[in-house]
Amino acid sequence: MMTMALILLGTASVWADGPKPESSMSNPFVVLMVIIILFLALIIAILARLVTGAAAIKAEKEKQGKSLQAKATTIISVVLLFLSVGLFAQDKPAEAAAAVTDGTINGLAPVAYYSIVSVAFLELLVVIVLSLMLKSFLAAEKQSTLLVAGSTVEIPKESWWDRLNKFKPIQQEATIDLGHDYDGIRELDNRLPPWWLYGFYVTIIFAFVYIYRYHIAHSAPLPREQYALDVAAADKAKAEFLKKAANNVDETSVKRLTDNASLAAGKQIFETSCFPCHGKLGEGIVGPNLTDDYWLHGGSISDIFKTIKYGYPEKGMKSWKDDFSPVQIAEVASYIKSLHGTNPPNAKAPQGTLYKDDQGTGGSANPVDSVKKDTTVIAQH
Amino acid sequence: MQVDKFYYDNKTVKWFAYAVMVWAIVGMLAGLWIAIAMYYPKINLGFAPTTFGRMRPVHTNAVIFAFVGNGIFMGIYYSLQRLCKTRMFSDKLSKIHFWGWQLIIVAGALSLWTGHTSGKEYAELEWPIDIAIAVVWIIFGINMFGTIIKRRESHIYVAIWFYIATWVTVAMLHIVNSLELPISFLKSYSIYAGVQDALVQWWYGHNAVAFFLTTPYLGLMYYFLPKAANRPIYSYRLSIVHFWALIFIYIWAGPHHLLYTALPDWAQSLGVVFSIMLIAPSWGGMLNGLFTLRGAWDKVREDPVLKFLVVAITCYGMATFEGPMLSLKSVNAISHFTDWTIAHVHIGALGWNGFLTFGILYWLIPKMWNTQLYSKKLAGTHFWIGTIGIVLYAIPLYWAGFTQSLMWKAFTDEGQLKFQFLETVTHILPMYMVRSVGGALYLSGAFIMIYNLRKTILQGSFIADEAAEAAPLPKVITTHGNEYWHRWIERRPMKMLLFSLIAVVIGGLIELIPTFMVKSNIPTISSVKPYTPLELHGRDIYVREGCYLCHSQMIRPFRDEVARYGEYSKAGEFVYDHPFQWGSKRTGPDLARIGGKYPDSWHYNHMMDPQSMSPGSIMPSYIWLYDHQIDTTKTPKMIWAMRKLGVPYPEGYEATCNADVAKQELAIQASLKADKLDVKPNDEIVALIAYLQRVGKDIKSAPKEELQTAEKGGNALMGN
């Protein structure tokens, strides 16, 4: 029930002013943490209930009712305090994350990140403490079980758990026995646990609100609308980054890189992503030989850059622009240029047209083969 | 008053109990096998039947229909007689039911191993077995209702309400989802295609979980838990409310398996909200179970039966809370297609179904053999090993699923995907290894149980016919003034059947009918054309090898998926897909736009030795595709069947289709030849390459306006 309310509130506040692209509820980390926090809260509630129960039993046995009972109550109130802190804390990251986009941890502002993690951590701590207490109570109880078995047990005071579930004390069970008898199975007529019933109502309300918002008011984006928002936001962020990052190389501006660091980076990419088709040494397997003088789509640095970036899908060369950054593509292209004339063993026969690299850098030697192809690949975007 | 003397039939229960134990081992061994295959693909031994794609349906079918199925029948045959105070309606029907069901299981396993599958998850069995299932299910129904009608108990207990709802709903789901057009003794095509097939399949798939794995087991819980704990059921009112709410709401939730797919948005939203509303009705069962133990918790510490039952019910509660959470779109965007789902269903299978079955066996066997359990201590050991097994199974998979999903979605600042698909797979292999250890532990627990029960059986003596007595049911059942309104229907089992059916029919009809009748739900794309006959052959191979169990064909509208795989999938692209192959898990990458991505020779090398093209891949080798040939005598029949199902092949195409097959084969042969690879034209690999090179390509030549309508599609209802 709590969860439902929370999710309702969470989404409602995010979308209060119509569609907005950013929401920390859509951050997978936050979602996971919220789920973990709620799960832990549930475990705490159950453990707390067990501890109070055990404490009550022990208290009675030791005839020291008051002090222990008081102790247990204190524990419970502390637990509840943690719970309320937990619930409260979940609202914070949402605001914080919206304000700060840089210097994030898992896509969250540091404050939000640490507060959400510490809530989970605190809850974990409480779980551990409670389990230890429960263990000690149970151990104590085990020793004295035999002693108590015979004595009559008084009706223990109603705990919050009993009240929460509207339990009928077991001693008064006979009053709600329906008198059914199925192969010895009797049935009681306890009330529906109120939290359960109201939880059910809340989920029904949730259902109506959900349908209303997505399909009648259109105040929340459907998957494909959400997609458009995400892509727009990402494109904007990317454009801004590239403006700053001087990473903005493309096929018209690319220059052959000759420094060792770039070639080593290019080599590494080549040896993880290109070699299945082109061979470890560029000798060609499924794809063409990259070390000879013949090129299917031009052998200049900008042609190679373009081939890697957009690919020639109809011939089996995929586009790598979503996998590697422009600088990385330039590195691979430069590395490939550096393989020229290495004459590896088992080289594949030449394919394509002769290309002689006189200038060393830039300039397409085979202009006929260029630009036209690109549009087919990227038109869909 | 005169008292009837009669005997309960324990023999059928005994046979079902033996079957449970046998199939538990078979199903779990198959599971362990494929868990190991996830990080050691060579375990397939280069042999088709032992490859993941065929073993996985064997595992799921063995666990669901053999292990849990026999568990259901064992529990029902035991409890129903006692709750009705009568012997089963007919010993002969009991016998036919038992042997018929075992025969179906054996036939199912053999046919799955040999690659005969309908390609629909959890409904893989081919049409003759589907018919056999329906027949045996009806025999079971007759036996069950016969027993209920000749009962000596005036009212039917809540467990029986669940049995009745189970029976009628499973019958409906099985028949509707299995409608298929046979082209030979063991091959058929689903009569539904694409989006519609997906909706029917997940309406079935989700409710198979609901009405085969959940409601019958709730019924069993309502009998065996109070018996074992000797406590009254906590709340009769809760039973009534949660029973009716559960069966009514469950049936609507199927579309939550298809969030973000090409299924119309309104259907997805219905799936979400009904899943959320399902929390309370599901938890009603858990609460009624756990609260029944009030005052008996001291026994739980001592009694292995109750320990198993309590963990089972707790796992049920966790899984039925997690399920609705996974149905929320923001969570589903992370969890779907990952191992998170696998972890989730195993909390249900290992925890709820497994542990409840074990608990019942530990209680039932000593009872029927009139003795005590051989060793409580061993049962305790089983309990702990099983519990640790579940934890070791689930936690690594939650971790794996979450990690992999985040890796899929990660972008660099430059706007590139941060990880290649394969990197996200190799990253989680350690988790797969730990998972298989968890599974192995759970399996060894089952072995301990079988040993313990075997010893118990040896020390006892079996009571085949258990004497009992009860007063006959009076002609008129007198009621005492102040009664619950619900008592009325508890005296009328056939009305119970009818009302249950009405409750489960409503949701299905409201979701299915508009998807089939309203054209705007699936906007057509004119460039999407039927498959060529060779591609149809290739598609049959794709289905036969169970490719859909590791590869989806459904690109969701997410930035990362569009960047990784291409344009997201549209409803209109699947109109000729009988059956649909969207898949539900991405152990390997999505294949919805695989067509044209790699050269033919890449596929040739990759299917022969996946690691040669994708180093580190965990895909097994499909070496047999290079030795076997497609059967072109079947081609005309395939074309005929597809046309019958609405695929627009021209009249008389049957006569010329094989010429087209040959033409396309030669083209592929030539393209492979250019890369020095030799194939015979009819080799299965050629057909498979033809199919793979076609998948997802048609949309690329679609007119722009059509694509825009295709994007808007699915919002036709509910105001958009």
Interface residues (C-beta under 8 A of the other chain):
Chain A: T3 M4 I7 M25 S26 P28 F29 V31 L32 I35 T145 N165 F167 I170 E173 D177 L178 H180 Y182 D183 G184 I185 R186 E187 L188 D189 N190 R191 L192 P193 W196 L197 G199 F200 T203 I204 F206 A207 Y210 I211 Y214 H215 I216 H218 L222 P223 R224 Q226 Y227 D230 V231 A234 D235 A237 K238 F241 L242 A245 N247 T272 S273 P276 C277 V286 P313 E314 K315 G316 K318 K321 D322 D323 F324 S325 P326 V327 Q328 Q380
Chain B: S79 R82 L83 K85 E153 H155 Y157 Y223 P226 K227 P232 I233 Y234 S235 Y236 R237 L238 S239 V241 A245 L259 Y260 D265 W266 Q268 S269 V272 V273 F274 I276 M277 I279 A280 P281 W283 G284 L287 F291 R294 G295 D298 M325 L328 K329 S330 V331 A333 I334 F402 S405 L406 K409 F411 T412 D413 E414 G415 Q416 L417 Q420 R556 P557 F558 R559 V562 A563 R564 G566 E567 Y568 G596 K597 Y598 P599 S601 W602 N605 S612 M613 S614 P615 D675 K700 E711 N715 M718 G719 N720
